[in-house]
Amino acid sequence: MEEPEQSANNSSTGLFGLLVIGLLIWGGVKVFGNSGKWLGFYEMSTDRRIYTSREFDTDAQCGEWLRQQRAEEAVTKAGKYNFECGFKCKLPTTLGGVWVCDKTFDS
């Protein structure tokens, strides 16, 4: 009669082990995998504020966002703008700091 109880214990331990291994693999892919996102930026030369987009999965999506922003800003405001997309960007650590990205392009 003790065997079914022991079998249930082994089953629970096995499931827990699989769950832990699955979480470790998922975490490794998130940290070390190429799961970065693209982020769009634009800055108007007169106010020096940097405006950012939501995150995009591809550079093409980010580039399309830049083209839309450029068209809207050209119609609504006069001024010189800088537009860029960045891949795997890190937030500035200080107010007025610089965004650091693994790759960038302007559209």
QUIMOUR-V396514 format. One record per helix or strand. SS is the DSSP state (h for helix, s for strand). FROM is the first residue (numbers start at 1). LEN is the number of residues. If there is no record, write none. Layout:
SS:FROM:LEN
SS:FROM:LEN
This chain:
h:2:31
s:38:7
s:50:7
h:59:18
s:81:7
s:90:1
s:100:1
s:103:3
